[in-house]
Amino acid sequence: MADMVYRAEDRAIMPRSINWSAIWSGLFAFLSIWAVFEILGYAIFPRVANGSIDVALGIWSIVLAAIAMFIAGRITGGVAAVTGSSSALRHGLIMFGLSVAAAIVLTMWGTSLLAGFLEPGTMIHAVMPNLAPQNAWIAFGILFLGWLGALFGASSAAAPKTETAANVKEIRHAA
């Protein structure tokens, strides 16, 4: 006779919808980590006079984005309590997109407040960064590695899907 495996467990039914509280949790985790350590980077690394980003500060920002997005992705995947990588990746991707949009809006808002709008055209120069080729590559690195960090973080926090074997019988609790 074949060996039979018996197990008793309570199963929680997970909805297939998006858990927005998990996404907002990841967003706020990312923004808090990013803000604190990006300010530290500005304190440690000097800025070049022509407005472009120093290479050391650029590398700092790229590594920081990847780490902050990985942690935020782990938080998003953990709070969402999803099983399987596809749902976790979906949560991580939405959290990444919302985080990038929030970072852009906060950066534009902050620089426009600092510009003061004293002269015509100052808003455009304050809000639009100097897109030198070096800055464009740094921005690409930040977004690309941040995107990968968010996806890997969210998928690593997802619980693996459990498959039931053919010879497993469920035991139901007695009434």
N, C-alpha and C positions, 0 to 999 in steps of 0.2 A: 504494500500500500504506500502511496506517495506521502511524503511528509507534508503535514498541513501546518500552516502558520496562522496563529490566531492573534488578533490585536484589537484592542479597544481604544478608541480615541474620539474626541469630540472634533467635529469638522466645522470650521467656520466658512461660510459661503462668502467669497470675496466678490464684490461687484466689479464689472468690467469697465466701469466709468472712470473718469479721471478724478483723482483725489487732490482737490485744489488746496486743501490745508497742507498737504505734503509739499506741494510746489511752492507755496508761499513760505513755508518753513525753510526750504532750500534757498529761496531767493534772499531772505533776510540773513541766513547764515553766510551766504556768499558776500553780500554787501558789507556785512560787519567785518569779516576776515579781510576782504579786499581793501576796505577803507583804512583799517588800522595799519596793515603792512605796506600799503602803497604810500601812505604818509611817512612811514619809517624809511622807505626807499628814497623818497624825496629828501629826507633829512640826511641820509648817508651819502647819496650820490649827488654830485653837483650837476647843474644844468648848463648846457652850452649857451653862449650869449645869443646866437642867431635864432633861438626858438626850437631847434631840433632837439631830439631826445638823446642823451648820452647813451653810449652803447651799454655800459654797465647797468644803468637804470632800465634800459630796454630789456636786457636779459633778466633782471630782477622782476620786471612786470610780467614777462612771459612765464617764468617759473611760478610766480605768485598766482597768476590766473589759473594755471593748470592745477596747482595744489588746492586753491580755494574752491574751484569748481568740482574737484574730486570730492572734497569734504562735503560740499553742498549737495552733490549728487548722492553721496552715501546717506545724508540726512533725508533727502527726498525719497529715496528708495526704502529707507527704514520706516519712515513715518507712513508712507503709502501702504506698507505691508503687502506688497504684491508678490505673486509667485510667477516665476518665468521671466526670461530676459526681455521679451517683447514689450510687456507692460511696463517694466522698469525703464527700458530705453525710451519709451514714449514719455514717461514722467520726467526723465532726465533731460530730454530734448526740449520739452515745454519749459522746464525750469531754466535751462540755458537761454532760450529765446527771451523769456521774461527778464532774466538777469541782465542780458545784454541791452535790452530796451531800457531797463531802469538805469543802468550805468550811463547810457548815452544821454538820457533825459536829465539825470542828476548832474552830469558833467556840463551839459549845455546850460542848465539853469544856474549852476555855480559860476561858470565863466561869464555868463551874461550879467549876473549880479556884480561880479568884480569889475566888469568893463564900465558899468555905470551909464552907458548910453549918452556920454557927454557930447560926442561929435557924431555927425552923420557917418555911417559906415563902420563905427567902432564895434557894433554888435556882430557884424559879419566877421571881422577880423578876430574878435575874441572867441566866438563860438566855433568857427571853422579852424581846425588845427593846421599847422604848417605841414602839408602832405609831401614832404621830401621823400625820395625813394627809401631812405633809411627808416623813416617813421612809418611808411606804408608796410614795410616788411615786418617791423615790430608789431604793428597793429594786426597784421595777418597772423603772426605767430601767437599773439595773445588770444585771438578768437579761435584759431584752429586747435591749439593745445587746450584751451578752456573747454571747447566743445568735446574733445576727446575725454578730458577729465570728468566732465559732467556725465557722459555716457558710461564710462568705466565705473565711476563711483556709484551711479544708480544701479547698474547691473550687478555690481558686487554686493550690494545690499539686499538684492532680491532673494527671497527664499527659493531654493530649487524646487522644481515641480516634482511631486511624488507620483510615481507610477505604481499601480497595484498589480501585483503578480496574479497569474491565473489561478494559483492554488491558495490564495489568501482569503480567509473567511472573516467577515466582520462580526464582532461580538457586540451586541446591543445591551445596554444596561438594563437590569431587571427593574420592573416598575415597583 
